[in-house]
Amino acid sequence: MYRDNWLPEVFNDFFNNNNMPKPNATAPAINVLESEGGYTVELAVPGMQKEDFDVNINADGDLTIKMEKKEDESEKNAHYLRREFSYSKYEQTLILPDDVDRDKIGAKVANGVLTVTLPKINRQEQKVSRTIEVG
């Protein structure tokens, strides 16, 4: 079934790429969960605020997550001895499965995590009885 196979193609190919070693990657860590009612995408974004994000559906119906942290004056003058969670600019496009209700996608930031909810389309099977005319 298509919806069961979308994660390996979209996420695993991106993150199991030898060109992007995880320890030095500037991309935030990402979790993807599936439940009966939908999918949840979580990105680790310490220090980011809701104003730092642009989450939208592009013309192809894919989910685009952009984030950009503007450096304030205190950060420009700071002398870090070690700095591992500094995401200045990040953009990711996720190809959504067919069963996502694109009109009801939501996003929020809390406790250093961007959570994007992707509800599934409620497809209630309706049995239609009718007579089919034979021509």
ABEGO torsion letter per residue (X at the ends): XAAAAAAAAAAAAAAABAABBAAABABBBBBBBBBAAEBBBBBBBBGBBAAABBBBBBAAGBBBBBBBBBBBAAAAABBBABBABBBABBBBBBBBBAABBAAABBBBBBGGBBBBBBBBBBBBBBBBBBBBBBX
